Amino acid sequence: MLERDVAPGLHRVEDANVNWYLLEGDDGLTIVDAGVPASWNSLLDALRELSRVPGDVRAIVLTHGHFDHIGFAERARTTLKIPVWVHEDDAPLLRKPRQYTHERARSRYLMSYPKALPILAKLLRARACWPPPVREVSRYTGGELPVPGAPLVVRTPGHTIGHCSLHLPDRDTVIAGDAIVMLDPYTAKRGPRVVARAATADSHRALASLDALAATQARTMLTGHGPPWREGVVDAARAAREAGVD
């Protein structure tokens, strides 16, 4: 599902409750996160709807390396001959994206949050848990990325050790990735909130990273799961702190 212009020149695509984005710049397109493996077809459909061609895509930037956000990254890298950017601390995760650190066993959430079962079933049907490893990456640490749209890196570790958000000051928007979500796939609770400990490496750091997001002062916040938030990232961060971490 393509949602055009969630911010100026920024489009949201949702597959199996997982969001990824197409960022327009003067010199082409940047993909932010790469959904699930089946999202490759959604990419081709979105490009057609936007009257673009695959050759317009210049790069992929990953906010983090979890399995449900790198689905077609390797296919795009090899087919489109484009770089895949990820923070250096998450680069090792792309070789084994399902083997990530988390604070609590996922099995306990299946029993405690039955409303999340349809969400997890969607992910399984979309083969989200089996993305191809990304075999070659470009590593970033901070600053402005050399990709169309020139997003600014905001360090937001916690969900993963190398998690980063992307600030677009000229569009008054921050792409928060999974630093905050509007839908937690493990509990089915709606946000703003930090992802449950079933998929968070360090919840203490995740909560602390909300300050970095709030510091952007962005009006629009886009996340890895759930709809856009347009009431200001400061209020989103406040709500996520009050919600705590399941």
Residue pairs with C-beta under 8 A, 6 or more apart in sequence:
1 13
1 14
1 15
1 42
2 11
2 12
2 13
2 42
2 45
2 46
2 49
2 50
3 11
3 12
3 13
3 14
4 11
4 49
4 50
5 11
6 12
6 21
6 220
6 222
6 228
7 168
7 171
7 172
7 173
7 220
7 222
8 171
9 23
9 24
9 25
9 149
9 171
10 21
10 22
10 23
10 24
10 149
10 168
10 171
10 173
10 222
11 21
11 22
11 24
11 46
11 50
12 19
12 20
12 21
12 222
12 228
13 19
13 20
13 21
13 22
13 35
13 39
13 42
13 43
13 46
15 35
15 36
15 38
15 39
15 42
15 71
15 126
16 35
16 36
16 38
16 68
16 122
16 123
16 125
16 126
16 128
17 119
17 122
17 123
17 183
17 185
17 225
17 226
18 35
18 36
18 39
18 68
18 69
18 71
18 123
18 126
18 128
18 224
18 225
19 33
19 35
19 222
19 223
19 224
19 225
19 226
20 31
20 32
20 33
20 34
20 35
20 39
20 69
21 31
21 32
21 33
21 175
21 222
22 29
22 30
22 31
22 32
22 46
22 50
23 29
23 30
23 31
23 32
23 148
23 149
23 151
23 168
24 148
24 149
25 58
25 147
25 148
25 149
25 150
26 148
27 58
27 148
28 56
28 57
28 58
28 148
29 52
29 56
29 57
29 58
29 148
30 57
30 58
30 59
30 60
30 61
30 147
30 148
30 149
30 151
31 43
31 57
31 59
31 60
31 61
31 76
32 60
32 61
32 62
32 63
32 151
32 166
32 175
33 60
33 61
33 62
33 63
33 69
33 70
33 177
33 224
34 60
34 62
34 69
34 70
34 71
34 72
34 73
34 76
34 84
35 42
35 68
35 69
35 71
35 72
36 68
36 71
36 72
36 123
36 126
36 127
36 128
36 131
37 71
37 72
37 75
37 126
37 127
37 128
37 130
37 131
37 132
38 71
38 126
38 127
39 71
39 72
39 126
40 71
40 72
40 75
40 76
43 72
43 76
44 54
47 53
47 54
47 56
47 57
54 79
54 80
55 80
57 76
57 80
57 82
58 82
58 147
58 148
59 82
59 83
59 84
59 85
59 145
59 147
59 148
60 73
60 76
60 77
60 82
60 83
60 84
60 85
61 85
61 86
61 140
61 145
61 147
61 151
61 166
62 69
62 70
62 73
62 84
62 85
62 86
62 90
62 94
63 69
63 163
63 164
63 165
63 166
63 175
63 176
63 177
63 178
63 179
63 224
64 86
64 87
64 90
64 93
64 159
64 160
64 162
64 163
64 164
64 177
64 178
65 86
65 90
65 91
65 93
65 94
65 97
65 100
65 160
65 162
66 93
66 97
66 100
66 159
66 160
66 178
66 199
67 97
67 98
67 100
67 128
67 129
67 130
67 131
68 123
68 128
68 129
68 131
68 185
68 224
69 177
69 178
69 224
70 94
70 97
70 131
70 134
71 126
71 127
71 128
71 131
72 131
73 84
73 94
73 131
73 134
74 84
74 131
74 132
74 133
74 134
74 135
75 132
76 82
76 84
77 83
77 84
77 134
77 135
77 136
83 137
83 138
84 94
84 134
84 136
84 137
84 138
85 137
85 138
85 139
85 140
85 145
85 147
86 94
86 134
86 137
86 138
86 139
86 140
86 162
87 139
87 140
87 141
87 153
87 155
87 162
87 163
87 164
88 139
88 140
88 141
88 162
89 157
89 160
89 161
89 162
90 160
90 161
90 162
90 163
91 137
91 139
91 162
93 99
93 100
93 160
93 162
94 133
94 134
94 137
95 133
95 134
95 135
96 133
97 131
97 133
98 129
98 130
100 160
100 199
100 201
101 160
101 161
101 201
102 197
102 198
102 199
102 200
102 201
103 197
103 198
103 200
103 201
103 202
103 203
104 196
104 197
104 198
105 198
106 186
106 198
106 199
108 198
109 116
109 186
109 187
109 196
109 198
109 246
110 116
110 117
110 120
113 186
113 187
113 188
113 189
113 246
115 187
115 188
116 184
116 185
116 186
116 187
116 188
119 183
119 185
119 188
120 185
120 186
123 129
123 185
140 153
140 164
141 153
142 153
142 155
143 152
143 153
144 150
144 151
144 152
144 153
145 151
145 152
145 153
145 166
149 168
151 166
151 167
151 168
151 175
152 166
152 167
152 168
152 169
153 164
153 165
153 166
153 167
154 164
154 165
154 166
154 167
154 174
154 212
154 213
154 215
154 216
155 163
155 164
155 209
155 212
156 163
156 164
156 165
156 176
156 177
156 179
156 206
156 209
156 212
156 213
157 163
157 202
157 205
157 206
157 209
158 179
158 194
158 200
158 201
158 202
158 203
158 204
158 205
158 206
158 207
158 208
158 209
159 177
159 178
159 179
159 194
159 195
159 199
159 200
159 201
159 206
160 201
161 201
161 202
163 177
163 178
163 179
163 209
164 177
165 174
165 175
165 176
165 177
165 179
165 212
165 213
165 216
166 174
166 175
166 177
167 173
167 174
167 175
167 216
167 218
168 174
168 175
168 218
169 216
169 218
171 220
172 218
172 219
172 220
173 218
173 219
173 220
173 221
173 222
174 213
174 216
174 218
174 220
174 221
174 222
174 233
175 222
175 223
176 213
176 221
176 222
176 223
176 224
176 233
176 236
177 223
177 224
178 195
178 199
178 223
178 224
178 225
179 194
179 206
179 209
179 210
179 213
179 223
180 191
180 192
180 193
180 194
180 210
180 213
180 221
180 223
180 236
180 237
180 240
181 191
181 192
181 193
181 194
181 195
181 223
181 224
181 225
181 226
182 190
182 191
182 192
182 223
182 225
182 226
182 227
182 228
182 229
183 189
183 190
183 191
183 225
183 226
184 190
184 191
184 193
184 195
184 196
184 225
184 246
185 195
185 199
185 225
186 195
186 196
186 198
186 199
186 246
187 196
187 246
189 243
189 246
190 226
191 223
191 226
191 229
191 236
191 239
191 240
191 243
192 221
192 223
192 229
192 236
192 237
192 239
192 240
192 243
193 239
193 240
193 243
193 245
194 200
194 203
194 206
194 207
194 210
194 240
194 243
194 244
194 245
195 206
195 245
196 245
196 246
197 203
197 245
197 246
200 206
200 245
203 245
206 245
207 240
207 241
207 245
210 237
210 240
210 241
211 237
213 221
213 233
213 236
213 237
214 233
214 234
214 237
214 238
216 233
217 232
217 233
217 234
218 232
218 233
219 230
219 232
219 233
220 228
220 229
220 230
221 228
221 229
221 230
221 232
221 233
221 236
222 228
222 229
223 229
229 236
